[in-house]
Amino acid sequence: MVDSISFLENRFATEMEELLESLSQRVIQTQSNGDAVLFLLNSFSKLRNKIVSMTDRHIKLTVKDRAVVLMGEKPSTEAYVLEPNQSNPLLPRVTRVV
């Protein structure tokens, strides 16, 4: 499951507490089922700190010199670059930055 939190923030701008409660319930349900949910949100999101606090992992994506760089912030990891995969365009290669 992938959710764009930016869309939800805009759609439910006047109901932020209800939105957080709904997201919290989704996290609890997916964790208890052993499933995964991916929340996408901007770094300037008003809900960022609250959402990060309710998740097990937090990965930051940035663009540097036209490359997509990802780093784990919760837990902390090294930096990786997402690269196109010729054999499967839907699944990018992940290469550690040294």
BELCOR-V99859 format. One record per run of one state. SS is the DSSP state (H for helix, E for strand, - for the rest). FROM is the first residue (numbers start at 1). LEN is the number of residues. Records with the same first field share a line. If there is no record, write none. Layout:
SS=FROM-LEN + FROM-LEN
This chain:
-=1-1 + 12-4 + 34-4 + 41-7 + 54-4 + 65-2 + 75-1 + 84-9 + 97-2
E=2-3 + 38-3 + 58-7 + 67-8 + 76-8 + 93-4
H=5-7 + 16-18 + 48-6
